[in-house]
Amino acid sequence: MKYLIANWKMNHTVAQGIEYLKEYQSLQPKISKTKVLIAPSYTSFFPLSQIIQKETIPVSLCAQNICEFKRGAYTGEVSAEMIQEIGCKYVLLGHSERRHLFHESNESINKKYQMALDYSLIPIICFGETLPVYQTKKTVSYITEQLLFLKGEKPPIFAYEPVWSIGSGLIPRIDEIETIVDFMKQNFPASSLLYGGSVNPETIQSIAKIEGLDGFLVGGASLQAVTFIKLLSSFENPGNDR
Ligand code: PEP
């Protein structure tokens, strides 16, 4: 399965999200092999899922995070059960902004992973090295450590997102991404692997050709429906420059 995921982060109100979906639908993207997911804010889930159902828009919703605890006195948190209840099937776990801005540890991400499985959510596990790690060529040992808690597990989807690439306009060389693809295929042969970090209609062209890569997690370039559809078109037809 191939995936293209729009991570809206803390952007788009309900009204803006609805406009986005209407525009997306009116542009009639041609999709033959890609599963398209949109990760909006929690407040948009219910209204967007209604529009998706009513207009039969071929996208699924994805949560940006869940709480590591089941329920109780955790002010400001949203549980896996609550996400499952509204019909959402996917959840991003361990996004670098969660790790670095909100100090999420591998231990906490592991608890969230188990919680996602308990509520039949499909976790998309994000991982990736920081700039100093990249500069000192320690990426593989760093991500080995990050993913240690998944030893013996078979997570369905991973997203490799170098921290220094997110939102910066910088991307790793193709051979560097290929090294991570090979590493992941050796260690998690049954899992899908996505790339994320400054993907836009230009950068996607060469990355989409990497064998073994199953899709993209996109932040900035997913915020406008028209740009996101360009990415979709490039991904579906890697030789097409539009
Ligand atoms: C992200 O935050 O998941 C991401 C990949 O962001 P951007 O595409 O803006 O680099």
py3Dmol code that shows the C-alpha trace and the ligand (Angstrom):
import py3Dmol

protein = """\
ATOM      1  CA  MET A   1       0.000   0.000   0.000  1.00  0.00           C
ATOM      2  CA  LYS A   2       1.233   3.529  -0.846  1.00  0.00           C
ATOM      3  CA  TYR A   3       0.439   6.486   1.401  1.00  0.00           C
ATOM      4  CA  LEU A   4       0.375  10.252   1.172  1.00  0.00           C
ATOM      5  CA  ILE A   5      -0.316  11.922   4.494  1.00  0.00           C
ATOM      6  CA  ALA A   6      -1.094  15.596   5.088  1.00  0.00           C
ATOM      7  CA  ASN A   7      -0.008  16.662   8.555  1.00  0.00           C
ATOM      8  CA  TRP A   8      -1.804  19.942   9.112  1.00  0.00           C
ATOM      9  CA  LYS A   9      -0.227  20.334  12.572  1.00  0.00           C
ATOM     10  CA  MET A  10      -1.901  23.248  14.410  1.00  0.00           C
ATOM     11  CA  ASN A  11      -3.223  24.847  11.219  1.00  0.00           C
ATOM     12  CA  HIS A  12      -6.698  25.145   9.680  1.00  0.00           C
ATOM     13  CA  THR A  13      -9.822  25.920  11.674  1.00  0.00           C
ATOM     14  CA  VAL A  14     -12.956  23.869  11.048  1.00  0.00           C
ATOM     15  CA  ALA A  15     -14.138  26.364   8.394  1.00  0.00           C
ATOM     16  CA  GLN A  16     -10.741  26.319   6.647  1.00  0.00           C
ATOM     17  CA  GLY A  17     -10.626  22.529   6.780  1.00  0.00           C
ATOM     18  CA  ILE A  18     -14.048  22.275   5.160  1.00  0.00           C
ATOM     19  CA  GLU A  19     -12.980  24.725   2.418  1.00  0.00           C
ATOM     20  CA  TYR A  20      -9.852  22.625   1.848  1.00  0.00           C
ATOM     21  CA  LEU A  21     -11.838  19.414   1.442  1.00  0.00           C
ATOM     22  CA  LYS A  22     -14.299  21.078  -0.932  1.00  0.00           C
ATOM     23  CA  GLU A  23     -11.433  22.377  -3.053  1.00  0.00           C
ATOM     24  CA  TYR A  24      -9.706  18.999  -2.936  1.00  0.00           C
ATOM     25  CA  GLN A  25     -12.889  17.304  -4.120  1.00  0.00           C
ATOM     26  CA  SER A  26     -13.580  19.861  -6.855  1.00  0.00           C
ATOM     27  CA  LEU A  27     -10.070  19.355  -8.279  1.00  0.00           C
ATOM     28  CA  GLN A  28     -10.878  15.654  -8.640  1.00  0.00           C
ATOM     29  CA  PRO A  29      -7.462  14.149  -7.965  1.00  0.00           C
ATOM     30  CA  LYS A  30      -6.842  10.957  -9.876  1.00  0.00           C
ATOM     31  CA  ILE A  31      -5.881   8.283  -7.393  1.00  0.00           C
ATOM     32  CA  SER A  32      -5.180   4.715  -8.357  1.00  0.00           C
ATOM     33  CA  LYS A  33      -2.684   3.369  -5.849  1.00  0.00           C
ATOM     34  CA  THR A  34      -2.364   5.832  -2.986  1.00  0.00           C
ATOM     35  CA  LYS A  35      -4.171   5.936   0.318  1.00  0.00           C
ATOM     36  CA  VAL A  36      -4.596   9.604   1.219  1.00  0.00           C
ATOM     37  CA  LEU A  37      -4.741  10.587   4.891  1.00  0.00           C
ATOM     38  CA  ILE A  38      -5.317  13.994   6.427  1.00  0.00           C
ATOM     39  CA  ALA A  39      -4.264  14.721  10.011  1.00  0.00           C
ATOM     40  CA  PRO A  40      -6.231  17.765  11.236  1.00  0.00           C
ATOM     41  CA  SER A  41      -6.649  19.167  14.746  1.00  0.00           C
ATOM     42  CA  TYR A  42      -8.954  17.247  17.065  1.00  0.00           C
ATOM     43  CA  THR A  43     -11.614  19.972  16.838  1.00  0.00           C
ATOM     44  CA  SER A  44     -12.011  19.343  13.095  1.00  0.00           C
ATOM     45  CA  PHE A  45     -12.464  15.596  13.225  1.00  0.00           C
ATOM     46  CA  PHE A  46     -16.202  15.413  13.560  1.00  0.00           C
ATOM     47  CA  PRO A  47     -17.176  18.078  10.987  1.00  0.00           C
ATOM     48  CA  LEU A  48     -14.574  16.845   8.483  1.00  0.00           C
ATOM     49  CA  SER A  49     -15.599  13.218   8.841  1.00  0.00           C
ATOM     50  CA  GLN A  50     -19.197  14.248   8.138  1.00  0.00           C
ATOM     51  CA  ILE A  51     -18.181  16.042   4.916  1.00  0.00           C
ATOM     52  CA  ILE A  52     -15.966  13.120   3.864  1.00  0.00           C
ATOM     53  CA  GLN A  53     -18.878  10.723   4.281  1.00  0.00           C
ATOM     54  CA  LYS A  54     -21.514  12.965   2.720  1.00  0.00           C
ATOM     55  CA  GLU A  55     -19.433  13.866  -0.327  1.00  0.00           C
ATOM     56  CA  THR A  56     -17.693  10.457  -0.489  1.00  0.00           C
ATOM     57  CA  ILE A  57     -14.258  12.090  -0.608  1.00  0.00           C
ATOM     58  CA  PRO A  58     -11.556   9.390  -0.871  1.00  0.00           C
ATOM     59  CA  VAL A  59      -9.495  10.455   2.134  1.00  0.00           C
ATOM     60  CA  SER A  60      -9.201   9.070   5.668  1.00  0.00           C
ATOM     61  CA  LEU A  61      -8.529  11.028   8.815  1.00  0.00           C
ATOM     62  CA  CYS A  62      -5.499  10.496  11.016  1.00  0.00           C
ATOM     63  CA  ALA A  63      -4.922  11.759  14.569  1.00  0.00           C
ATOM     64  CA  GLN A  64      -1.707  13.704  15.225  1.00  0.00           C
ATOM     65  CA  ASN A  65      -1.256  12.188  18.684  1.00  0.00           C
ATOM     66  CA  ILE A  66      -2.979  10.240  21.466  1.00  0.00           C
ATOM     67  CA  CYS A  67      -2.493  10.072  25.211  1.00  0.00           C
ATOM     68  CA  GLU A  68      -0.354   7.275  26.606  1.00  0.00           C
ATOM     69  CA  PHE A  69      -2.948   6.670  29.337  1.00  0.00           C
ATOM     70  CA  LYS A  70      -6.313   5.029  28.949  1.00  0.00           C
ATOM     71  CA  ARG A  71      -8.547   7.612  30.673  1.00  0.00           C
ATOM     72  CA  GLY A  72      -8.708   9.780  33.776  1.00  0.00           C
ATOM     73  CA  ALA A  73      -7.225  12.946  35.224  1.00  0.00           C
ATOM     74  CA  TYR A  74      -5.011  14.007  32.290  1.00  0.00           C
ATOM     75  CA  THR A  75      -6.137  17.536  31.520  1.00  0.00           C
ATOM     76  CA  GLY A  76      -5.775  18.507  27.888  1.00  0.00           C
ATOM     77  CA  GLU A  77      -5.220  14.980  26.603  1.00  0.00           C
ATOM     78  CA  VAL A  78      -7.254  12.910  24.117  1.00  0.00           C
ATOM     79  CA  SER A  79      -7.443   9.136  24.481  1.00  0.00           C
ATOM     80  CA  ALA A  80      -7.135   6.349  21.925  1.00  0.00           C
ATOM     81  CA  GLU A  81     -10.680   5.308  22.794  1.00  0.00           C
ATOM     82  CA  MET A  82     -11.971   8.801  21.921  1.00  0.00           C
ATOM     83  CA  ILE A  83     -10.177   8.712  18.576  1.00  0.00           C
ATOM     84  CA  GLN A  84     -11.516   5.252  17.835  1.00  0.00           C
ATOM     85  CA  GLU A  85     -15.055   6.329  18.781  1.00  0.00           C
ATOM     86  CA  ILE A  86     -15.193   9.006  16.075  1.00  0.00           C
ATOM     87  CA  GLY A  87     -14.227   6.466  13.425  1.00  0.00           C
ATOM     88  CA  CYS A  88     -10.604   7.546  12.969  1.00  0.00           C
ATOM     89  CA  LYS A  89      -8.325   4.601  12.213  1.00  0.00           C
ATOM     90  CA  TYR A  90      -4.836   6.126  12.032  1.00  0.00           C
ATOM     91  CA  VAL A  91      -2.596   7.959  14.464  1.00  0.00           C
ATOM     92  CA  LEU A  92       0.832   9.597  14.141  1.00  0.00           C
ATOM     93  CA  LEU A  93       3.151   8.653  16.985  1.00  0.00           C
ATOM     94  CA  GLY A  94       6.467  10.190  17.983  1.00  0.00           C
ATOM     95  CA  HIS A  95       6.451  13.089  15.529  1.00  0.00           C
ATOM     96  CA  SER A  96       9.635  15.093  16.052  1.00  0.00           C
ATOM     97  CA  GLU A  97       7.658  18.118  17.239  1.00  0.00           C
ATOM     98  CA  ARG A  98       6.101  15.904  19.920  1.00  0.00           C
ATOM     99  CA  ARG A  99       9.515  14.512  20.842  1.00  0.00           C
ATOM    100  CA  HIS A 100      11.340  17.828  20.949  1.00  0.00           C
ATOM    101  CA  LEU A 101       8.774  20.488  21.869  1.00  0.00           C
ATOM    102  CA  PHE A 102       6.746  18.314  24.229  1.00  0.00           C
ATOM    103  CA  HIS A 103       9.585  16.102  25.462  1.00  0.00           C
ATOM    104  CA  GLU A 104       8.064  12.771  24.476  1.00  0.00           C
ATOM    105  CA  SER A 105      10.405   9.912  25.269  1.00  0.00           C
ATOM    106  CA  ASN A 106      10.716   6.559  23.528  1.00  0.00           C
ATOM    107  CA  GLU A 107       9.128   5.065  26.625  1.00  0.00           C
ATOM    108  CA  SER A 108       6.070   7.276  26.300  1.00  0.00           C
ATOM    109  CA  ILE A 109       5.860   6.584  22.550  1.00  0.00           C
ATOM    110  CA  ASN A 110       5.957   2.878  23.345  1.00  0.00           C
ATOM    111  CA  LYS A 111       2.983   3.290  25.721  1.00  0.00           C
ATOM    112  CA  LYS A 112       1.099   5.213  23.034  1.00  0.00           C
ATOM    113  CA  TYR A 113       1.924   2.463  20.549  1.00  0.00           C
ATOM    114  CA  GLN A 114       0.450  -0.189  22.864  1.00  0.00           C
ATOM    115  CA  MET A 115      -2.578   2.017  23.503  1.00  0.00           C
ATOM    116  CA  ALA A 116      -3.122   2.461  19.748  1.00  0.00           C
ATOM    117  CA  LEU A 117      -3.035  -1.317  19.265  1.00  0.00           C
ATOM    118  CA  ASP A 118      -5.427  -1.853  22.180  1.00  0.00           C
ATOM    119  CA  TYR A 119      -7.962   0.373  20.394  1.00  0.00           C
ATOM    120  CA  SER A 120      -7.330  -1.012  16.903  1.00  0.00           C
ATOM    121  CA  LEU A 121      -5.776   2.216  15.651  1.00  0.00           C
ATOM    122  CA  ILE A 122      -3.074   1.961  12.979  1.00  0.00           C
ATOM    123  CA  PRO A 123       0.048   3.688  14.355  1.00  0.00           C
ATOM    124  CA  ILE A 124       2.358   5.596  12.033  1.00  0.00           C
ATOM    125  CA  ILE A 125       5.638   5.739  13.920  1.00  0.00           C
ATOM    126  CA  CYS A 126       7.828   8.732  13.173  1.00  0.00           C
ATOM    127  CA  PHE A 127      11.565   8.631  13.750  1.00  0.00           C
ATOM    128  CA  GLY A 128      14.642  10.459  12.522  1.00  0.00           C
ATOM    129  CA  GLU A 129      17.945  11.957  13.525  1.00  0.00           C
ATOM    130  CA  THR A 130      18.830  15.457  14.694  1.00  0.00           C
ATOM    131  CA  LEU A 131      21.296  17.683  12.823  1.00  0.00           C
ATOM    132  CA  PRO A 132      24.343  16.947  15.043  1.00  0.00           C
ATOM    133  CA  VAL A 133      23.694  13.218  14.660  1.00  0.00           C
ATOM    134  CA  TYR A 134      23.431  13.609  10.885  1.00  0.00           C
ATOM    135  CA  GLN A 135      26.582  15.721  10.736  1.00  0.00           C
ATOM    136  CA  THR A 136      28.556  13.163  12.698  1.00  0.00           C
ATOM    137  CA  LYS A 137      27.213  10.335  10.514  1.00  0.00           C
ATOM    138  CA  LYS A 138      25.608   8.508  13.421  1.00  0.00           C
ATOM    139  CA  THR A 139      22.127   8.279  11.913  1.00  0.00           C
ATOM    140  CA  VAL A 140      21.833   4.497  11.826  1.00  0.00           C
ATOM    141  CA  SER A 141      22.885   3.951  15.442  1.00  0.00           C
ATOM    142  CA  TYR A 142      20.604   6.821  16.547  1.00  0.00           C
ATOM    143  CA  ILE A 143      17.521   5.411  14.857  1.00  0.00           C
ATOM    144  CA  THR A 144      18.387   1.896  16.017  1.00  0.00           C
ATOM    145  CA  GLU A 145      18.150   3.257  19.570  1.00  0.00           C
ATOM    146  CA  GLN A 146      14.931   5.161  18.790  1.00  0.00           C
ATOM    147  CA  LEU A 147      13.244   2.020  17.467  1.00  0.00           C
ATOM    148  CA  LEU A 148      14.590  -0.414  20.048  1.00  0.00           C
ATOM    149  CA  PHE A 149      11.256  -0.554  21.857  1.00  0.00           C
ATOM    150  CA  LEU A 150       9.720  -2.106  18.745  1.00  0.00           C
ATOM    151  CA  LYS A 151      11.990  -5.159  18.753  1.00  0.00           C
ATOM    152  CA  GLY A 152       9.858  -8.175  17.897  1.00  0.00           C
ATOM    153  CA  GLU A 153       6.893  -5.973  16.934  1.00  0.00           C
ATOM    154  CA  LYS A 154       5.481  -5.564  13.449  1.00  0.00           C
ATOM    155  CA  PRO A 155       4.321  -1.968  13.217  1.00  0.00           C
ATOM    156  CA  PRO A 156       2.412  -1.400   9.981  1.00  0.00           C
ATOM    157  CA  ILE A 157       3.740   2.052   9.024  1.00  0.00           C
ATOM    158  CA  PHE A 158       6.848   4.104   9.765  1.00  0.00           C
ATOM    159  CA  ALA A 159       7.753   7.624   8.696  1.00  0.00           C
ATOM    160  CA  TYR A 160      11.444   8.498   8.459  1.00  0.00           C
ATOM    161  CA  GLU A 161      11.665  12.216   9.158  1.00  0.00           C
ATOM    162  CA  PRO A 162      15.121  13.716   9.758  1.00  0.00           C
ATOM    163  CA  VAL A 163      14.518  16.434  12.345  1.00  0.00           C
ATOM    164  CA  TRP A 164      16.787  18.893  10.513  1.00  0.00           C
ATOM    165  CA  SER A 165      14.788  18.430   7.320  1.00  0.00           C
ATOM    166  CA  ILE A 166      11.343  19.188   8.727  1.00  0.00           C
ATOM    167  CA  GLY A 167      10.195  22.602   7.561  1.00  0.00           C
ATOM    168  CA  SER A 168      13.752  23.661   6.654  1.00  0.00           C
ATOM    169  CA  GLY A 169      13.827  23.204   2.885  1.00  0.00           C
ATOM    170  CA  LEU A 170      16.770  20.819   3.334  1.00  0.00           C
ATOM    171  CA  ILE A 171      16.579  17.175   2.367  1.00  0.00           C
ATOM    172  CA  PRO A 172      19.036  14.289   2.705  1.00  0.00           C
ATOM    173  CA  ARG A 173      20.770  12.977  -0.399  1.00  0.00           C
ATOM    174  CA  ILE A 174      18.940  10.196  -2.223  1.00  0.00           C
ATOM    175  CA  ASP A 175      21.587   7.636  -1.250  1.00  0.00           C
ATOM    176  CA  GLU A 176      21.197   8.644   2.401  1.00  0.00           C
ATOM    177  CA  ILE A 177      17.453   8.002   2.262  1.00  0.00           C
ATOM    178  CA  GLU A 178      18.156   4.716   0.471  1.00  0.00           C
ATOM    179  CA  THR A 179      20.385   3.640   3.362  1.00  0.00           C
ATOM    180  CA  ILE A 180      17.490   4.126   5.774  1.00  0.00           C
ATOM    181  CA  VAL A 181      15.087   2.319   3.425  1.00  0.00           C
ATOM    182  CA  ASP A 182      17.481  -0.659   3.339  1.00  0.00           C
ATOM    183  CA  PHE A 183      17.941  -0.572   7.101  1.00  0.00           C
ATOM    184  CA  MET A 184      14.173  -0.551   7.685  1.00  0.00           C
ATOM    185  CA  LYS A 185      13.481  -3.285   5.137  1.00  0.00           C
ATOM    186  CA  GLN A 186      16.029  -5.478   6.916  1.00  0.00           C
ATOM    187  CA  ASN A 187      14.657  -4.818  10.373  1.00  0.00           C
ATOM    188  CA  PHE A 188      10.940  -4.417   9.633  1.00  0.00           C
ATOM    189  CA  PRO A 189      10.363  -6.236   6.346  1.00  0.00           C
ATOM    190  CA  ALA A 190       6.576  -6.268   6.682  1.00  0.00           C
ATOM    191  CA  SER A 191       6.199  -2.541   7.396  1.00  0.00           C
ATOM    192  CA  SER A 192       5.524   0.343   5.040  1.00  0.00           C
ATOM    193  CA  LEU A 193       8.066   3.173   5.124  1.00  0.00           C
ATOM    194  CA  LEU A 194       7.277   6.800   4.325  1.00  0.00           C
ATOM    195  CA  TYR A 195       9.643   9.752   4.058  1.00  0.00           C
ATOM    196  CA  GLY A 196       8.922  13.191   5.509  1.00  0.00           C
ATOM    197  CA  GLY A 197      10.883  16.445   5.568  1.00  0.00           C
ATOM    198  CA  SER A 198      10.559  19.414   3.191  1.00  0.00           C
ATOM    199  CA  VAL A 199       8.661  17.429   0.590  1.00  0.00           C
ATOM    200  CA  ASN A 200       7.225  19.771  -2.030  1.00  0.00           C
ATOM    201  CA  PRO A 201       6.252  19.488  -5.713  1.00  0.00           C
ATOM    202  CA  GLU A 202       9.944  19.831  -6.710  1.00  0.00           C
ATOM    203  CA  THR A 203      11.667  17.638  -4.115  1.00  0.00           C
ATOM    204  CA  ILE A 204       9.125  14.821  -4.396  1.00  0.00           C
ATOM    205  CA  GLN A 205      10.181  14.014  -7.978  1.00  0.00           C
ATOM    206  CA  SER A 206      13.472  12.335  -7.156  1.00  0.00           C
ATOM    207  CA  ILE A 207      12.519  10.907  -3.759  1.00  0.00           C
ATOM    208  CA  ALA A 208       9.410   9.214  -5.194  1.00  0.00           C
ATOM    209  CA  LYS A 209      11.665   7.098  -7.405  1.00  0.00           C
ATOM    210  CA  ILE A 210      13.401   5.428  -4.452  1.00  0.00           C
ATOM    211  CA  GLU A 211      12.661   1.733  -4.534  1.00  0.00           C
ATOM    212  CA  GLY A 212      11.084   0.427  -1.357  1.00  0.00           C
ATOM    213  CA  LEU A 213       9.735   3.793  -0.236  1.00  0.00           C
ATOM    214  CA  ASP A 214       5.971   3.598   0.262  1.00  0.00           C
ATOM    215  CA  GLY A 215       4.952   7.214   0.462  1.00  0.00           C
ATOM    216  CA  PHE A 216       5.275  10.583   2.166  1.00  0.00           C
ATOM    217  CA  LEU A 217       4.306  12.426   5.293  1.00  0.00           C
ATOM    218  CA  VAL A 218       3.984  16.091   4.386  1.00  0.00           C
ATOM    219  CA  GLY A 219       3.678  19.179   6.567  1.00  0.00           C
ATOM    220  CA  GLY A 220       4.005  22.624   4.952  1.00  0.00           C
ATOM    221  CA  ALA A 221       3.232  21.569   1.382  1.00  0.00           C
ATOM    222  CA  SER A 222       0.038  19.825   2.476  1.00  0.00           C
ATOM    223  CA  LEU A 223      -1.614  22.989   3.752  1.00  0.00           C
ATOM    224  CA  GLN A 224      -3.064  23.999   0.399  1.00  0.00           C
ATOM    225  CA  ALA A 225      -5.267  21.501  -1.420  1.00  0.00           C
ATOM    226  CA  VAL A 226      -3.887  22.463  -4.818  1.00  0.00           C
ATOM    227  CA  THR A 227      -0.258  21.832  -3.763  1.00  0.00           C
ATOM    228  CA  PHE A 228      -1.139  18.616  -1.997  1.00  0.00           C
ATOM    229  CA  ILE A 229      -2.810  17.359  -5.175  1.00  0.00           C
ATOM    230  CA  LYS A 230       0.347  18.213  -7.141  1.00  0.00           C
ATOM    231  CA  LEU A 231       2.262  15.965  -4.741  1.00  0.00           C
ATOM    232  CA  LEU A 232      -0.287  13.244  -5.206  1.00  0.00           C
ATOM    233  CA  SER A 233      -0.006  13.499  -8.962  1.00  0.00           C
ATOM    234  CA  SER A 234       3.822  13.375  -8.839  1.00  0.00           C
ATOM    235  CA  PHE A 235       3.715  10.404  -6.511  1.00  0.00           C
ATOM    236  CA  GLU A 236       1.272   8.476  -8.673  1.00  0.00           C
ATOM    237  CA  ASN A 237       3.255   9.302 -11.833  1.00  0.00           C
ATOM    238  CA  PRO A 238       6.920   9.822 -10.864  1.00  0.00           C
ATOM    239  CA  GLY A 239       7.920  10.615 -14.464  1.00  0.00           C
ATOM    240  CA  ASN A 240       5.347  13.433 -14.745  1.00  0.00           C
ATOM    241  CA  ASP A 241       6.863  16.856 -13.980  1.00  0.00           C
ATOM    242  CA  ARG A 242       3.599  18.683 -13.330  1.00  0.00           C
TER     243      ARG A 242
END
"""
ligand_1 = """\
10
PEP
C 6.274 17.042 9.191
O 6.210 17.845 10.100
O 5.848 15.872 9.355
C 6.872 17.456 7.936
C 7.331 16.536 7.147
O 6.937 18.807 7.722
P 7.458 19.549 6.383
O 6.858 18.790 5.215
O 6.910 20.927 6.485
O 8.927 19.491 6.394
"""
view = py3Dmol.view(width=600, height=400)
view.addModel(protein, "pdb")
view.setStyle({"model": 0}, {"cartoon": {"style": "trace"}})
view.addModel(ligand_1, "xyz")
view.setStyle({"model": 1}, {"stick": {}})
view.zoomTo()
view.show()
